[in-house]
Amino acid sequence: MGYIGLSKVSHIQVDPGFALSIMPPPGHAALGNTHLPIERHSNYHLWFNANGTRPIGKIKLKCQIEDLRSEVTCYVINADISYNLLLG
């Protein structure tokens, strides 16, 4: 559990071995209209779950988990994950 901006977000996975931070579209939609829109990118693939996928885009998020606060660049991808946010 943590916060993105002022929005409380559950199901956050922190994986220090993962190089990127990713979020599925439902996780992004749950933030409402309080955040910057997704910056579109379509010229590269991300490898996730042994599959190449083209990200919908990326977004910079201000995250807070307990006492840790950080601005994170997060890639929004169509992936079937059980988290609202995976922080690498």
C-alpha positions as CSV (number, residue, x, y, z in Angstrom):
1,M,0.0,0.0,0.0
2,G,1.3,3.5,-0.8
3,Y,0.4,6.8,-2.4
4,I,0.8,8.2,-5.9
5,G,0.3,11.9,-5.5
6,L,-2.7,12.1,-3.1
7,S,-4.2,8.8,-4.4
8,K,-4.0,5.8,-2.1
9,V,-2.9,2.7,-4.2
10,S,-3.0,-0.9,-3.1
11,H,-1.2,-3.9,-4.6
12,I,2.2,-2.3,-5.1
13,Q,5.0,-4.7,-5.7
14,V,8.6,-3.5,-5.1
15,D,11.2,-5.6,-7.0
16,P,14.7,-4.2,-6.7
17,G,15.9,-6.7,-9.2
18,F,13.6,-5.4,-11.9
19,A,15.1,-2.6,-14.1
20,L,11.8,-0.7,-14.9
21,S,8.6,0.4,-13.2
22,I,5.5,-0.7,-14.9
23,M,1.7,-0.2,-14.5
24,P,-1.2,-1.8,-16.3
25,P,-3.9,0.5,-17.8
26,P,-6.4,-0.2,-15.0
27,G,-3.8,0.9,-12.4
28,H,-3.4,4.2,-14.3
29,A,-7.1,4.7,-14.7
30,A,-7.6,4.3,-11.0
31,L,-5.6,7.4,-10.4
32,G,-8.3,9.6,-11.9
33,N,-7.5,12.9,-13.6
34,T,-5.1,14.1,-11.0
35,H,-1.9,13.1,-12.9
36,L,-0.2,14.1,-16.1
37,P,-1.3,12.2,-19.2
38,I,0.7,9.4,-20.6
39,E,3.6,10.5,-22.8
40,R,3.2,8.3,-25.9
41,H,6.1,6.2,-27.1
42,S,5.9,3.5,-29.7
43,N,9.4,3.0,-31.0
44,Y,10.7,0.3,-28.6
45,H,9.7,-2.9,-26.9
46,L,9.9,-3.9,-23.3
47,W,10.5,-7.5,-22.3
48,F,8.2,-8.5,-19.5
49,N,7.1,-12.1,-18.6
50,A,9.3,-13.4,-21.4
51,N,7.3,-11.5,-24.0
52,G,8.0,-8.4,-25.9
53,T,5.4,-5.7,-25.6
54,R,5.1,-2.2,-26.9
55,P,4.4,0.2,-24.1
56,I,1.3,2.5,-24.3
57,G,3.6,5.2,-23.0
58,K,5.3,6.5,-19.9
59,I,4.4,8.7,-17.0
60,K,6.2,10.3,-14.1
61,L,4.7,9.6,-10.8
62,K,5.4,11.0,-7.3
63,C,5.3,7.8,-5.1
64,Q,5.3,7.4,-1.4
65,I,5.6,4.1,0.5
66,E,5.8,4.6,4.2
67,D,8.7,7.1,4.7
68,L,10.2,6.6,1.2
69,R,9.3,9.3,-1.3
70,S,10.5,9.3,-4.9
71,E,9.6,10.4,-8.4
72,V,9.3,7.4,-10.7
73,T,9.2,7.0,-14.4
74,C,6.6,4.3,-15.0
75,Y,5.8,2.5,-18.3
76,V,2.2,1.8,-18.9
77,I,1.9,-1.6,-20.7
78,N,-0.9,-4.0,-21.5
79,A,0.0,-6.9,-19.3
80,D,-1.9,-9.3,-17.1
81,I,-0.3,-8.6,-13.7
82,S,-1.9,-8.8,-10.3
83,Y,-0.4,-5.4,-9.1
84,N,-1.5,-1.9,-9.7
85,L,2.2,-0.8,-9.8
86,L,5.4,-2.8,-10.1
87,L,8.4,-0.7,-8.9
88,G,11.8,-1.7,-10.1
